[in-house]
Amino acid sequence: MGAEFLSVRIKCPMSEILDHPHAAHAESIVFPENLPWANNYEGGNLLVAQVSRFDCGGIAVSVCLSHKIGDGCSVINFFNDWASRARDHTTRTLVPSPRFVGDSIFSAQNYDPLIVQQIVSDVNDCVQKRLIFPTAKLDALRAKVAEESGVENPTRAEVVSALIFKCATKAASSTSTSMRTSKLVNFLNVRTMMKPRLPRSAIGNVLSLFSTPEINNINEQDMKLSMLVRNIRKGVEMAYKKDHVQQNELILQGKKLFGNNKDENCSMYICSNLCKYPYYSVDFGWGKPERVSLLNGPFKNIFFLKDYQTGRGVEARVMLHKQHMSAFECDEELLHFIS
């Protein structure tokens, strides 16, 4: 039950996917429906890799790594090692040496059930949207937030995650009378927070998480973008002061946030920030990728952030319930900052 490798022919030109107005729907043909997610959470292979060849000669390389092995940083490590070997296959000088840390830091057995049960949903009830925050609009948003919040040099991820959280919460509140409060949970890659630091090549779930305080969905002060960014910055600053291994922060926070005693009236949103991860530097010998994508998984109320391929923009993949997404994508504040 290790790695499954698939070689697939897709009978259309790659441009049909790259130029499709609904990117998430078009990209789903690259992996067989639900294959990687079924393996990830219901047993099966720990890794699924697929090479897809298009009629135009284009190639897509897809990977799904089980969280039993590692996190998003582990995936990029795997991609880069694979690509390095492919480029230098005629020599034996390059031998990737991944450092498997696994359960020596955080137990994957404790990690998976806590979080997965909260974010896995019926994919038929949820939809994914791809949003692009171009550099110029993002710089304007950061400047606006810095002036109103007093937060020094707010990051791209802080302002984008706050904006998406605000708009998603508003959308959910507009379609439901039962949801009173919301909170934003952020994943943290703690490799650089540990003492001594772990190298980026470390493979495992080297993660922690923190949550913003609950906000009242109808309280205008709570919903201000400046307040949300301040809460996120405070969460990050507190995270840097903790010993994530000795205190086992991932498990402690996971039980606190995802345990059985959670408030049914509080809706939880989860952000995974992959900005600054070198996905667009992966080169198998054909040059850098035209697009790096995240497949639409069976998730709800979760969004992934990563670098856009040009400039300092951000690409967000947002997964919400269909009904909430309809209101979310019409939010005027959101539309003002996306292309």
N, C-alpha and C positions, 0 to 999 in steps of 0.2 A: 504493500500500500504506500508506494513512494511517489514517483513522478510519472505523470501521463503526458505523452507528447503526441500532438495531432498535427497532421499536414493536410491542409484544406485548399480547395480551389473555389474561388468565389467568382461567379460568372457575371461580372459587371466591372466597369473601370473604377479605380479608386476615387476619381473625381465625383462619382455619383454619391459617395458618402461624404467626402470633404465639403462639397458644395450644397449638401442637403440642408434645407431650412430648419429641420428638426433633427439636430445632430444626435441626440441621445437615442432616438428611435432608429436612425440609419445605422449607427455604430453597433447596434445590438446583433446584426447579422454576422459579425466577426466571430463571436463565440456562440455555440449552440445554446438554445434557450435554457436558462437556469443551470447549465452544467457546472460552472465553477462554484456557484453558491451552494448547490446541493452537496458538492464534495466538501465544502468548507465547514458546514454546520451539521451535517448528518452522517459524518464518517466518510470513508472513501479516501481518495488520494490526497496527499499533503500538498502536492503541487500539480497544476495543470498548465501546460504550455502549448501554444498553438501558433503555427506559422501559416498565414493565409496568403495565397497568391492570386492576384487580380488579373483580369484579361489584359489590362494595359501594361502588365509587367511590374506593377507596384506590389509591395510586400507589407504585410502587417504582422507584427510579433506581439502576441498576447500572453499574459501570465496571470494566474491566480494562485496566491500563496496562502495556505491555511494559517489562521492566527494561532494555531497550535505551535507553529514554528516561529513566526515573526510578525513584525509590524510593517508600516509603510516604508520606513528606512531600510528594512531588510529586503524589501522588494527591489528598491533601486540598487542595492548592493548586488543582488542576484543578477539584475539586468546588466550592470556594468561589468561584472566578472564574465558573464556569458559573452557580451559584446567584445571584451578584450581578447578572449580566447579565439573568437571568430576572426578578428582582424589579424591576429598573429599566429594563425594555425600552422604556419610553416616553420615556426621556431618553438623551442621549449623553454625560452628564457622567461616567459611570463607565466607564473603559476599563482593564480588567486589563492589567498589564504584567509577565507572568512573565519571570524572568531565567533564560535557558537557559545553564547552565554546562557541562553534559555532560562531554565528554572533556577539557575544559580542566583538570579536577581529577583525575578517575579515569577510566581507559579502560573503557567498558562492554564492549568486546571481550574484555578480559582478565578482567573481573569475572564475566560470565555463565557461561562453561564451568566455571570453577573450583568455583563453589558449586552451580550447578544439578545437576551430575552427582551430587552427594552427597545432595541432598534430594528429587529427583524420583523417584517410585516409581510402581508400578502402583496407581492409585487404588482398584482393586478389592481390593487387599490391605490397604489402610489405612482407618481410620475416624476421623472427627472427633467430638469431644465438646465441648459448650459448658458451661463451669463458671462459676458465679457465686460470687465471694468477697464477701459483704456487708460493709458498713463495720464493724459491731460485731465480727464474727469476725476481720476483717483487722487491726483495731486491737489485738485481743488477741494475734494472732500476732506482730505487730511488737513489742509489749511483751515477749513471751516471748523472741523472738530477741535483742532488745537486751540483756536481762538476762543471757542465757546466752553471747552472743558477744562482748560488749563493743563492738560496732559502734554508733556513735552515730546515733540516729534512722534505722534502716534503712528504705529506701523500700518502697512497696507492691510495685514490680516486683522488687526484690531478694528479698523474702521469698517472694513467689508463685512466681517462677522457680525459686528453690532448692527449694521444696516440690514443685513439679511434677517437676523434674529428679530429685529423690530418689525419688519414688514411681514414676516411669516407669522408672528404673534398677532398682529393686527388682522391678517387674513383669517386666521383660525377663530379669532374672537368675533369676526363679522358673520361667521357661519355657525356659531355655537353659543348658547347662553350658559352652558355649564362650566366652561373653562374660565377660571378667575385669575390664576397666577401662572407665570412661566419662569423658567430659568434656563440659562445657557451653560452647557458643559463643554469644556475645552480639553482636548487631548494634548499632552506635552511629551515631546521627545526629551528624555532626561539624560541622554548620553553625555552632554556637555555640562550638566548640572552636578554630576556625581564626582566624588573625590576618592581616588584619582579619576580623571575623565576617561570615559570609554571612547575608543575610536569609532568613527562613522561606520567602519566595516563590521562592527559588532552585530551579530544576528540574534534576534530574540524579540520579545515584547518588552522593550526597554522604555516603557511608557508610564506616565502618571496622568492625573487629570485634576482639574479644579472646576468649581462651579461659581457662577455669579449669584448674588442674592436673588431670591424670588422677587419678581416685579408684579405689580398689579396692572392687569392689561387695560384698565380704563383710567389709570392715573397718568395724566399727561406728564407730570414731572418724572415718574419712573420710566416713561417711554421715550424721554428725550435722548437723542443720539449721544450727546455729550455725557450724560449720566451713565449710559450703557458702556461707553468706552472707558470711563473712569473705573467702573466696576471690573472690567476685563483687565485693565492695567494693574489694579490692586491684587487681583487673583494671581497674575504672573509674578508680581513682586513677592507675594507671600510664598509662592511655590519655590522660588529661588532660595528662600531661607530654610527650607526643610531638607532633612536627610531622607531622600526617597527610598533608600534601601533599608536603613535601620528602622525607620518608621513604617515601612511597607505601605507607602502612601497610596499606591494603586489599589490595593485591597481595601484599606481603610476607607478611602473616599468612595470606592465602588460600592461597598456595603452601605455607606451612608446615603449615597445618591440613588442606588438601584435596588436597595433592599425591599423586603416585603412591607415595610411600614411607610412607604412613600405616600404622599398626599395624592389621592386620585384626582383632585381638582387642580393640581399643578402639572402643566404640560412641560415636558423636557425636550430641549433641542440640543443637538450635539454638533460640534464643529471640529473637523480634523484639518489642521493647517499643514499643507505640503509645500508651501512657498519656500523657495531657496533650495529645494531638493533638485538635483541635476538630472531630471528626467529628459530634458531636451538635449543633453550632452551624450546620451547613449548612442554609440555609433558602431554598428556591426561591420562597417567597411563600405556602406552605401551612402554615408553622410548622415546628418542629423534628421530626426523624424519630422514629418510635416505636421503631425498632430499627436499629442499624448492625451489619452482619454481614460475615463473611469466608467466602467460599464454600469448600467442601471441595475442596482442590486435590490434585493427585497428589503429595503430600508424605509423608515419613516422619520421625518423630522431630523434629518441629518444633512449636513453640507460639507463638501470638501473644497478647500481652496488650494490653488497652485498657480505657479507663474504662467502668464500668457506667453506665447512663443516670441513676442517682440516687445521691446521696451521694458518698463517696470509695471506693466498692467497685471491684472489678476483675473484668472478664470475660475468661476465657481460652478460646481455641480450641486444643485439643490434638489433634494428628494422630499416631497411632501405628499400628503393625501390629495387625491385629484380635486376634491371640492375646495380645499384650501389653496391649491396651486392656482386655480382660476382667479381667485381674488388677489393672490400674491403677485402674479405677473402683470396686474393692472395698476399696481401701486405707483402713484405719480412720483413719489420721492425716489423709489427704486429706479424707475424709468429715466429719471434725470441723470443718473450716474452710470448707466450702462450703454453700450453701443447698440 
